[in-house]
Amino acid sequence: MELKVNRKAILEALSGAGQVAAKTSTLPILENVKVSVRTDGTMVVTAFDLEVSAMRKFKFADSADAFDFCVNPRDLIGVFKTLRDEDIVLAVDDNECVVKHAKGEVSFPVLPAIDFPVIENESNATKVSLDAETLFDWLKNGVKFVANDKLRPIICGVHMYVEGTEVGVAASDGQKLFADFMRADIPEPVSVNGTLGTKAVAPLLDMINGADKVVVYFGEKMLSFRTDKAMLSCVKPVGAYPKFKMLIRPKENPTRVTIDKTELLDSVSRAILSAKVDTCLLRLTIGGSALTVNSEDILFNKKAKEEVACSVEGAGITIGVKGSSLVDCLSAVDGDSVVMELDEVRKPINIYDPNCPNKALMVCPLVLNC
């Protein structure tokens, strides 16, 4: 069977779905993608590593027959990237896939599609439609906050939830927390949730970038995302996500600091260079109309002191914080200014984005050796 396809279209489909295909596996079929040719002129590229699945489809031309085959996506991507042809010809039989182009041809082995694992869809999943740009921003920020703890897979990803008409996300590694939500037009209020594993975040960001709407399916075992041309699903980890909303509740009588985000981020980034490598400890001192950032590494005789003007409401306070965690929180703020609330040296710092009232960030303190 010979097919004429657009090089750019098939390259985008292979690159998008191929991110999920296993690089090495005890099951060789998982290192391949399944290519399905349909009689309506649609080509569907599917990858599945038994944890995450991705599908991309595109129109090419009408086909007399429908057939499937499996091929290593990295082989085809490597060839397509070096070609300049607008259209190429794929000749496929039971043994090989031949790429025919203006300068010659390249062939690769294929595997039977019948060996490719079946991806089961959950018919009773709860469906929620989201703005793609909003979900993109949530994931882009949230992925910086996820944990890397094999013993607690439930926190090794971005958590998504629906409570009534509230749709939101949360991510935390135990030292810092990111949370955001929006009100969605949901016909019947529901209560569902699921955690998107770190492995699935990059392919999903690539899939929804530039899309208008994303439909999220909260199933019993799977969390799925669909656009008009793509789909991604991942297995939900077992366990209950921590009750993060208890941590970001407003403080009573806090010290409230309003400060320029860029100036604080620059000062913290410079101070980190003089902090101890193992702790990245910074000392934040708030008093008068300034926030002072101190760091010191006695072993290498390094120290830094930066002062940033700010507006302070409440009593002065000195607190220790991990510099890299604070940078992640500040980087997730979209506006020009940032608001920090503190009350005790052993309690987390709540960070808010004035431009996004639904967004909440938190960083836990470190003990200072005073």
C-alpha positions in Angstrom: 0.0 0.0 0.0 1.4 3.4 -1.0 0.3 6.7 0.6 1.1 10.3 -0.3 1.3 12.4 2.8 2.4 16.0 3.7 5.8 15.8 5.4 5.1 18.6 7.9 1.8 17.1 9.0 3.1 13.6 9.6 6.2 15.0 11.3 4.1 17.0 13.8 1.9 13.9 14.5 4.9 11.6 15.0 6.7 14.2 17.2 3.7 14.8 19.3 2.6 11.2 20.0 6.2 9.9 19.9 7.1 11.7 23.1 5.1 9.1 24.9 6.6 6.0 23.2 9.0 4.2 25.5 12.7 4.6 24.6 13.6 1.2 26.0 11.2 -1.5 27.1 11.0 -5.2 27.7 8.1 -5.1 25.3 9.5 -3.9 21.9 6.1 -2.9 20.7 5.9 -0.1 23.2 8.9 1.5 21.6 6.8 2.0 18.5 3.8 4.1 17.5 0.7 2.6 15.9 -0.2 4.3 12.6 -3.8 3.8 11.5 -4.9 4.7 8.0 -8.6 5.2 7.6 -10.7 5.3 4.4 -11.9 8.8 5.1 -8.4 10.1 4.6 -7.4 10.4 8.2 -4.1 9.1 9.6 -4.0 8.5 13.4 -0.7 8.1 15.3 -0.9 6.5 18.7 1.7 5.9 21.4 1.2 4.0 24.7 3.7 3.1 27.4 1.1 1.4 29.7 1.0 4.5 31.8 0.5 7.4 29.4 -1.1 7.3 25.9 -1.1 10.0 23.2 -2.9 10.3 19.9 -2.5 12.7 17.0 -4.5 12.7 13.8 -4.5 14.6 10.5 -6.1 14.6 7.1 -4.0 13.6 4.1 -6.1 12.1 1.3 -8.7 9.4 0.6 -7.5 5.8 1.0 -9.0 2.8 -0.7 -8.2 0.6 2.3 -8.0 0.9 6.0 -4.9 -0.7 7.6 -2.6 -0.4 10.7 1.1 -0.8 11.3 3.6 -0.1 14.0 6.9 1.6 13.5 9.6 3.3 15.6 8.8 7.0 15.6 12.4 8.1 16.1 13.4 6.5 12.8 10.8 8.3 10.8 11.3 11.6 12.6 15.0 11.5 11.9 14.4 11.0 8.2 11.6 13.6 7.8 13.6 16.3 9.5 16.3 16.0 6.9 14.0 16.1 3.9 12.9 19.2 2.0 10.1 17.6 0.1 6.6 19.0 0.7 5.0 15.6 0.1 6.5 12.2 0.5 5.3 8.7 -0.3 5.0 5.9 2.3 5.0 2.3 0.9 3.9 -0.1 3.6 3.6 -3.9 3.6 3.8 -6.6 6.3 7.5 -6.3 6.7 8.7 -2.7 6.1 7.8 0.9 5.7 9.6 2.6 2.8 9.9 6.4 2.7 10.2 7.5 -0.9 11.4 11.0 -1.6 13.0 13.1 -4.4 16.6 11.8 -3.7 15.8 8.2 -3.0 14.2 6.0 -0.4 14.7 4.7 3.2 13.1 1.6 4.7 12.4 0.6 8.2 11.0 -2.6 9.8 7.4 -2.6 11.0 5.6 -4.7 13.6 2.0 -6.1 13.4 -0.5 -3.7 14.8 -2.4 -6.5 16.5 0.4 -6.7 19.1 -0.1 -3.0 20.1 -1.9 -2.8 23.5 -5.5 -1.8 23.5 -6.3 1.6 25.1 -9.7 1.4 26.9 -11.8 4.5 27.2 -14.0 4.9 30.3 -17.6 5.5 29.2 -18.8 6.9 32.5 -16.1 9.6 32.8 -17.1 13.1 33.9 -16.5 15.6 31.1 -15.4 19.2 31.7 -14.5 21.8 29.0 -11.7 24.2 29.8 -10.0 27.1 28.0 -6.7 25.7 26.6 -4.7 28.8 27.5 -5.8 28.7 31.1 -4.9 25.0 31.4 -1.5 25.6 29.7 -0.6 28.3 32.2 -1.7 26.1 35.1 0.5 23.2 33.9 3.5 25.3 33.0 3.6 26.8 36.5 2.5 23.7 38.4 5.1 21.3 37.0 7.8 23.3 38.8 6.2 22.4 42.2 5.7 18.6 41.8 7.7 16.2 44.0 10.1 13.5 42.9 9.2 10.8 45.5 8.7 7.2 44.3 7.1 6.3 47.6 4.4 8.9 47.2 3.4 8.9 43.5 0.2 10.9 44.2 2.2 14.1 44.7 4.5 13.4 41.7 2.3 15.3 39.4 -0.2 18.2 38.9 -3.4 17.5 40.7 -6.7 18.5 39.0 -10.1 18.6 40.7 -13.7 19.7 40.2 -15.7 20.7 43.3 -19.2 21.9 42.4 -18.5 24.4 39.7 -14.9 25.1 40.8 -12.2 23.6 38.6 -8.6 23.9 39.8 -5.1 22.5 40.1 -2.6 22.1 42.8 1.0 20.9 43.0 3.4 20.5 45.9 6.7 18.8 46.8 6.2 19.4 50.6 8.3 22.6 50.6 6.3 24.8 48.2 2.8 24.8 46.9 1.0 26.1 43.8 -2.8 26.3 43.5 -5.2 28.0 41.1 -8.8 27.6 40.2 -11.6 29.1 38.1 -15.4 28.8 37.9 -16.6 26.7 35.0 -20.0 26.3 33.3 -20.9 22.8 34.5 -24.5 21.7 34.0 -24.5 19.5 37.2 -22.1 20.2 40.0 -19.8 17.2 40.6 -16.9 16.2 42.8 -14.1 14.4 40.8 -10.3 14.6 40.7 -7.1 13.1 39.3 -3.4 13.6 39.2 -1.5 14.1 36.0 1.9 12.5 36.3 5.0 14.5 35.5 5.8 12.3 32.5 2.5 13.4 30.8 2.9 17.1 31.4 5.3 17.9 28.6 3.3 16.0 25.9 0.1 17.6 27.1 1.6 21.1 27.0 2.7 20.5 23.4 -0.7 19.1 22.5 -2.8 22.1 23.9 -0.4 24.9 22.9 -2.4 27.0 20.4 -5.7 25.1 20.9 -8.9 26.9 21.9 -10.7 24.4 24.1 -9.7 21.2 25.9 -12.1 18.7 27.2 -11.0 16.9 30.3 -12.4 13.5 31.2 -12.2 12.5 34.9 -12.6 8.7 34.9 -12.3 6.2 37.6 -8.8 5.0 36.5 -7.8 7.5 33.8 -7.5 11.2 33.3 -7.9 12.2 29.7 -7.5 15.4 27.6 -8.9 15.9 24.1 -8.8 18.6 21.4 -10.2 18.3 17.9 -6.9 16.8 16.6 -5.3 15.1 19.6 -5.8 13.1 22.8 -3.7 12.3 25.8 -4.6 9.9 28.7 -2.7 8.8 31.8 -3.4 6.3 34.6 -4.4 8.0 37.9 -2.0 7.1 40.8 -3.6 5.4 43.7 -4.2 7.4 46.9 -5.8 10.7 48.1 -4.1 14.0 47.3 -3.2 16.0 50.5 -5.8 18.5 51.6 -3.8 21.5 50.3 -6.6 24.1 50.9 -6.1 23.9 54.6 -2.6 25.3 54.1 -3.5 28.3 52.1 -6.2 29.7 54.2 -5.9 33.4 55.1 -3.8 34.2 58.2 -5.1 36.1 61.2 -3.4 39.4 61.8 -0.4 38.7 59.5 2.5 40.8 58.5 1.6 41.8 54.9 4.3 42.8 52.5 3.6 44.3 49.0 6.7 44.4 46.9 7.8 44.7 43.3 8.1 41.1 41.9 11.0 41.7 39.5 13.1 43.5 42.1 12.6 40.8 44.7 13.2 38.0 42.2 16.4 39.6 41.0 17.7 40.1 44.6 16.8 36.5 45.6 18.5 35.1 42.5 21.7 36.9 43.3 21.6 36.0 47.0 21.3 32.3 46.1 24.7 32.5 44.6 26.2 33.1 48.0 24.0 30.6 49.9 25.0 27.2 51.1 24.6 24.7 48.3 22.9 22.0 50.3 20.2 24.2 52.0 20.0 27.3 49.7 19.1 29.1 52.9 18.1 32.8 52.7 17.3 35.1 55.7 14.4 37.5 55.0 14.1 40.4 57.4 11.0 42.6 57.1 10.9 45.9 58.9 10.1 49.6 58.3 9.7 49.9 54.5 12.2 47.4 53.3 12.8 43.7 52.9 16.4 42.6 53.4 17.7 39.4 51.9 20.8 37.8 53.5 22.7 34.7 52.6 26.1 33.3 53.7 28.3 30.3 53.0 31.0 30.3 55.7 32.9 27.3 54.2 33.6 29.3 51.0 33.7 32.7 52.6 30.7 34.0 50.6 27.9 36.3 51.7 25.3 38.6 50.2 23.0 41.3 51.4 20.2 42.9 49.3 17.6 45.4 50.3 14.3 45.9 48.4 11.8 48.7 49.1 8.3 47.5 50.0 5.1 48.4 51.7 4.7 46.7 55.1 1.6 46.3 57.2 2.1 44.7 60.6 5.0 43.9 62.8 8.6 43.2 61.6 9.7 39.6 61.3 12.8 37.6 60.3 12.4 34.2 58.7 14.4 31.6 56.9 13.4 30.2 53.5 14.8 28.0 50.7 15.9 30.4 48.0 15.1 28.1 45.0 11.6 27.4 46.3 11.0 31.2 46.7 12.2 31.7 43.1 9.7 29.1 41.8 6.8 30.9 43.7 7.8 34.3 42.4 8.2 33.0 38.8 4.6 31.8 38.9 3.3 35.4 39.6 2.0 37.1 36.5 1.7 40.6 37.7 4.3 43.3 38.5 3.8 43.1 42.2 3.5 40.3 44.7 1.9 40.1 48.2 3.4 38.0 51.0 1.7 37.2 54.3 3.7 36.0 57.3 2.8 35.5 60.9 5.3 33.2 62.6 8.8 32.1 61.8 7.8 28.4 61.8 4.7 28.8 59.6 4.6 29.0 55.8 4.7 32.2 53.8 1.6 32.7 51.8 2.2 34.4 48.4 -0.5 36.0 46.3 -0.7 37.4 42.8 -2.8 40.6 42.9 -3.7 40.2 39.2 -4.9 36.6 39.8 -7.0 36.5 43.0 -7.7 32.8 42.6 -4.0 31.9 42.5 -2.3 31.0 45.8 1.4 30.0 46.5 3.1 28.9 49.6 6.7 28.3 50.7 7.7 26.6 53.9 10.3 28.2 56.2 13.7 26.9 57.2 15.1 27.1 60.7 17.6 29.9 61.2 20.6 29.3 63.4 20.5 32.6 65.2 
